[in-house]
Amino acid sequence: MKKYILLIVVIAVSFLFFTCGKKSTQEVKAPGEDVAASPNKDAEIQQYNLGVKESQAGNRNPCDTLSLISYVLANYPPGSYLVNFDKTLTFNIPKPAVIYLEQSSGTYIFALVARSKPGERLIEPKNIIGYDQSFIDLDSTKLGTAFFYLTLFKCDSGTFIKIWEFPVPDDGGFNNMTMEKWAYNGTPYVKVNFHYARGIGHIDYNYFLINGLTQIPHLLMTYKGIDFQRTIANINNDNYPDYYEYLYYNFEDRVFVKDSIAFVWDVKDSVYVNTRNHRQTRPY
């Protein structure tokens, strides 16, 4: 009987030793294995991927998207990316978040660029694009913090010139970007759409080109979810978009709108002002 007990103990100890040793081996990482912690390695991978895409591309022009990716890689800080749209289907090839405009004065490109926060690990595109990635703000420092910028470039004789860039106040869950027109007066604006998984909804950052294409745009944020909503509106008939903020009743068995409050843009103070309570303001 003692022999059997001893045999069982030996087997148990051997199994424990084996599993512990295996775990230790898996956790050991060779220096440089974490690409997000190595700007040089990240740049090498980006450059390699770009080279593969360039070798597979057909007819190209000096202002194409691959050239813009190369420009961002060469001129932006480490851990910067020209962002891709979210995939609409599982096996879709993601497309870069760019909008081309052909004007009499040249070719203009709206592009969404994401940068890594200095001093933190580099961001990874897979962590900032898509529905699930809209949770990243709950643990953004662990995966790196992304700073998004809507940027307008002009391509002049094959050279990219940055006309302006404007921050997008979000850090994960990017979906898509489209060119729209305000129904009230036809003012064009760029809508940058982010998923908002916690509210089962979405957030739109709307950049109105009130003073023309090459001037800094005006930002208005709108959104929609289960029990929250903000919509673009014309309230005081000026050139700036206003909005309605909707208040909801949220009961166990139903959710419905209780009221709506108008906010208008105050040009002097550069804030949105609650028309019922002027002490309540919003920056965008």
Secondary structure, DSSP 8 states (H G I E B T S, - for coil): -HHHHHHHHHHHHHHHHHHHHHHHHHH---TT--GGG-HHHHHHHHHHHHHHHHHH--S--TTSHHHHHHHHHHHS-TT-EE-B---SSTT----BSEEEEEETTEEEEEEEEEEE-TTS----GGGTBSSGGGGGGGSHHHH--EEEEEEEEEEETTEEEEEEEEEES--S-EEEEEEEE-TTT--EEEEEEEEEGGGTEEEEEEEE-TT-TTS--EEEEEEE-SS-EEEEE-SS-SSS-EEEEEEEEE-SS-EEEEEEEEEEEETTTTEEEESS-TT-EE--
